[in-house]
Amino acid sequence: RQPSSVPKGQTLTGINFLKDGKDPVALDDSEYPDWLWDLLDEKKQKQKTTKPNNRQYHRKKNREAIKAMNFMKDKKN
């Protein structure tokens, strides 16, 4: 996994979305959960969408089927 681009202790400006909140401070890489680093890995994200028991996979396949059906309906006219 890649190390974080922000050093520990640096204020992350612009991330706060609360009206009275403060900008968060970056933590050490080891203090973040492992799944967070998987979000940056394109290969792992692609594997996630190709698993048949995954909701994203089924939604993607359904969307592709609808597009194909609509394409064929358009060709009949």
N, C-alpha and C positions, 0 to 999 in steps of 0.2 A: 504494500500500500504506500501511497505517496504521503510524504509529510505535509502538514498544514502550511499554507502560504503565509499565515499570520503568526507571529511569535506570541508566546504565552504572555499574558498581561496587557496586551494592546487593546485599546478600546475600539469596538466595532461600531463606528458611527453610521447612522442611517438605517440600522436594523430595527431599532425600537419602533413599535407601532402603537404603544400606549400613550395616552395624552400626558400623564404625569410620570411616565416611566423613564428610566435612565438607559443609556446605551450599554449593551452587555460587554463584558470583558472576555477576551479569548482565553481558553483554558489550555492546558497541556494536552497533546494528542492522546495520551493514554487515558485521559478523563472523559473522553467522548465514547459513546457506545460503538461497537463494531459495525452495526448495520448502517451507521451514518457514512462510513467510508465506502460501503457497497454502492451507495447512491452515485458516487463519482465514477465507478467502474462500469463502462459501457458494456463490456462482455457479460458481466453478471446481470445487468439490467435486461439484456437481450435474452439470456437464459430464463429469466423470470417470466417473460412473456411467451415463451415457447412451451412451457409446461401445460399440458392439457387440463390439469385441475385448477389452474389459475383463472381468476375472474377476468383479468385483463386479456388473457389469451382468447377466451370465449367471446368477449366483447369485440375484439379485433376481428376474429373470424366471422362473426355475425355481420359486422359492418362491411367486410369484404364481400360477403354473400349478397347483401342488399345492393351494394354498388354494382355487382355483376348482373343481378336480376334487373335492375333499373337500366343498365346498359343494353341488355338484350331486349327489353320492352321498347326502348327507343329505336332499335334497329328494325323492329317489326313494322313500324309505321312508315 
